[in-house]
């Protein structure tokens, strides 16, 4: 226990031991390395095959927590396009954005979420920061250079600037009402 515990001088600080933090860090590294080595053989960290298509972690079954080779395999642009098309087809109101609707990571994405929330509808979001293939792929898919991107009933609407204009004119409200009716 520290030297000041139990003493009458409550404000006296113990003299620091400058070697302790280094020993703690070193012992942590040694213990972590030993624990890691005990969990898997060295071959578990070698790629199992050369280039294979990347499959999103959300749809890929996990076989081993330590097998990381699948996480570094890139998805083809065609596969990304198909995945984006599937999302557009499956979700009546879809927003590709930076962050999530609960925690937007940029002001434009936040504006887009606030506009959609004003309609009291359920809408799906895709965080492009979590998936670089989708981040670039959605720009190619829509031929629109910026994020966020809104799709309503399978139709590309635009980014937050267009959403603001359409919200103010009432056009976005009409589209959302139609999408709401299609959801039921």
C-alpha positions in Angstrom: 0.0 0.0 0.0 1.2 3.6 -0.6 3.3 5.2 2.1 0.7 7.8 2.9 -2.0 5.3 3.8 -2.7 5.3 7.6 -0.4 8.3 8.2 -1.5 11.5 9.9 -0.1 13.6 7.0 -2.9 13.0 4.4 -1.4 15.4 1.9 2.1 13.8 1.7 2.5 12.0 -1.6 4.7 8.9 -2.0 8.0 9.2 -3.8 7.5 7.8 -7.3 9.2 4.6 -8.4 10.3 5.4 -11.9 11.0 1.8 -12.8 7.6 0.3 -11.9 5.7 1.5 -14.9 8.3 0.1 -17.3 8.2 -3.3 -15.5 4.4 -3.4 -15.5 4.3 -2.6 -19.3 7.0 -5.2 -20.0 5.4 -7.9 -17.8 2.0 -7.1 -19.6 3.6 -7.6 -23.0 5.3 -10.8 -22.0 2.1 -12.1 -20.4 0.0 -11.1 -23.5 2.4 -12.7 -25.9 2.5 -15.9 -23.8 -1.3 -16.0 -23.6 -1.6 -15.4 -27.4 0.9 -18.1 -28.2 -1.0 -20.6 -25.9 -4.3 -19.9 -27.7 -3.2 -20.6 -31.3 -0.2 -22.0 -33.2 1.9 -19.6 -35.2 0.3 -21.0 -38.4 -3.1 -19.4 -37.4 -1.6 -16.0 -38.3 -0.6 -17.0 -41.8 -3.0 -16.3 -44.7 -4.9 -19.5 -45.5 -5.2 -18.7 -49.2 -4.0 -15.9 -51.5 -6.5 -13.3 -52.7 -10.1 -14.2 -52.0 -13.2 -12.0 -52.2 -14.0 -10.1 -49.1 -17.2 -11.0 -47.5 -18.7 -8.6 -44.9 -18.3 -9.7 -41.3 -22.0 -9.1 -40.9 -22.8 -12.1 -43.2 -19.7 -14.2 -42.8 -19.9 -17.0 -40.1 -17.0 -16.6 -37.6 -14.9 -19.8 -37.3 -12.1 -18.5 -35.1 -11.5 -15.3 -33.3 -7.8 -15.5 -34.1 -8.1 -16.3 -37.8 -7.9 -12.9 -39.4 -7.0 -13.6 -43.0 -10.5 -13.0 -44.3 -10.6 -9.5 -42.9 -7.9 -8.3 -45.3 -9.3 -9.6 -48.5 -10.9 -7.0 -50.8 -14.3 -7.3 -52.3 -14.6 -6.8 -56.1 -16.3 -3.6 -57.3 -19.0 -5.8 -58.9 -19.7 -7.5 -55.6 -19.9 -4.2 -53.8 -22.3 -2.9 -56.5 -24.5 -5.9 -56.0 -24.4 -5.5 -52.3 -25.4 -1.8 -52.6 -28.2 -2.7 -55.1 -29.5 -5.2 -52.6 -29.6 -2.7 -49.8 -31.4 -0.1 -52.1 -33.9 -2.8 -53.1 -34.6 -4.1 -49.6 -35.0 -0.7 -47.8 -37.8 1.7 -48.7 -35.8 4.6 -47.1 -32.1 4.2 -47.1 -29.4 6.6 -46.0 -25.7 6.0 -46.7 -24.0 8.2 -44.1 -20.9 8.8 -41.9 -21.7 7.2 -38.5 -25.1 6.0 -37.4 -28.5 7.7 -36.9 -27.8 7.6 -33.2 -24.3 9.0 -33.5 -23.7 10.8 -36.9 -20.0 11.5 -37.6 -20.4 14.6 -39.7 -22.7 17.6 -39.8 -24.2 16.7 -43.2 -25.1 13.2 -42.1 -26.6 14.7 -38.9 -28.7 17.1 -41.0 -29.9 14.2 -43.2 -30.9 12.2 -40.1 -32.7 15.1 -38.5 -34.7 15.6 -41.7 -35.7 11.9 -41.9 -36.5 11.8 -38.1 -38.9 14.7 -38.6 -41.1 12.3 -40.7 -41.4 9.8 -37.9 -40.5 6.9 -40.2 -38.3 3.8 -39.8 -35.3 4.2 -42.1 -32.2 2.2 -42.6 -28.7 3.6 -42.5 -25.3 2.3 -43.7 -22.2 3.6 -42.0 -19.7 4.2 -44.8 -16.9 4.8 -42.4 -17.1 1.1 -41.3 -16.7 -0.2 -44.9 -14.3 1.4 -47.3 -15.7 -0.7 -50.2 -19.2 0.7 -49.7 -17.8 4.3 -49.0 -16.3 4.4 -52.5 -18.8 2.0 -54.1 -21.9 4.1 -53.3 -20.3 7.1 -55.0 -19.7 5.1 -58.1 -23.2 3.5 -57.8 -25.0 6.8 -57.7 -22.4 8.8 -59.7 -22.6 11.3 -56.8 -19.3 12.3 -55.2 -20.4 13.0 -51.6 -21.9 11.4 -48.5 -24.6 11.3 -47.2 -26.8 9.8 -50.0 -30.5 9.2 -49.7 -32.5 6.6 -51.5 -36.3 6.5 -51.3 -38.3 3.6 -52.9 -35.2 2.6 -54.8 -34.6 6.0 -56.3 -31.5 8.1 -55.6 -32.6 11.5 -54.2 -29.2 13.2 -53.4 -27.2 14.5 -50.5 -28.1 16.7 -47.6 -28.2 19.9 -49.7 -30.9 18.4 -51.9 -32.7 16.9 -48.9 -32.9 20.4 -47.4 -34.3 21.9 -50.6 -36.8 19.1 -51.0 -37.8 19.2 -47.3 -38.4 23.0 -47.5 -40.5 22.6 -50.7 -42.5 19.7 -49.4 -41.4 17.3 -52.2 -39.4 15.1 -49.8 -42.5 14.8 -47.5 -44.6 13.6 -50.4 -41.9 11.0 -51.4 -41.6 9.8 -47.8 -45.4 9.5 -47.4 -45.5 7.3 -50.5 -42.6 5.2 -49.2 -44.4 5.0 -45.8 -47.5 3.6 -47.5 -45.4 1.1 -49.4 -43.9 -0.1 -46.1 -47.3 -1.2 -44.8 
